[in-house]
Amino acid sequence: MLRRLFERWGGGARRAPSEDPLQTYDRLINELERQGTTFRQGAATLLSLRTELREALDTARAQSADVEGRLGLARGRPDARAVAGALEGDLRDLKHRVAELDQQLARADADAALLLEGARAIQEDLKRLQAERDHARHTLTVDHTVSTTLRARVERLEASPMLEAARDEVTRAHALAEIYRGGG
């Protein structure tokens, strides 16, 4: 009877779970670590791209300043009208290039910030999941210890009626032997 109560409360024989709960935690932790690595790699790539974009932007701005200077000189000369027209076209192209690079740099900054924030969020989730896994491991260890101890106690309690029956049998046999000794 005690064994049935014990089993009903979860301390007895159970169906084997399809996966160890700690293995589930470990699998999820590994997946989060992979995701975090992917986010960090993506952010690192964008930060590298950002450096390249800044260098290209600095070069385009320097070229634009150079062309503006040459254009100013060309406008001051009456015979350099064709040169001034070509320089104005170059300057327009360079300013367009600077604007495009500014947009690409802003986009790369925003995307890198987004990926870094995602990596931080994953890291926080990872820390929480690892703490939860540690708690689960401790809980399972304690529960297993309590369960094993209680199971042994239940088995001793179930053995107690058999022990009492054996004692009664010994007492009866002893009493019967006394009767035979005294009467015989």
C-alpha angles and dihedrals in degrees: 000000000000090000091056091050090047092050091046091054090053102258097104135067112326135183109267111254116240091240134017107254091229090054088054090053091046092050092050092045091052090049091051090048090053091049091048090051091050091050092048092048091050091049091048090051091051092047089053090048089049090057090051091048092051091051091049090047092051090049093048092048091049090049090048091051090048092051091047089053093049090045090054090052092046093051090055091060118074095210096052099076094121091048090049090052091052092046091050089054091048091048092050090051092047093049089050089050091050090051091049092048090048090053093047091048092050090049092048090049092050093046092047090050090049092050092046090050089049090050090050091049091050090049090053091048089048092053091049092048092048090050090048090049091051090050091048091050091051092045093050091048093050093044091050091050093048092044093050092047093048091046090056090048091050091050090051090049091050089049090052096078089049089050091049090050090050091050090049090050091051090048091050092047090049092048091048090050090051090051091051092046094047097041100039 
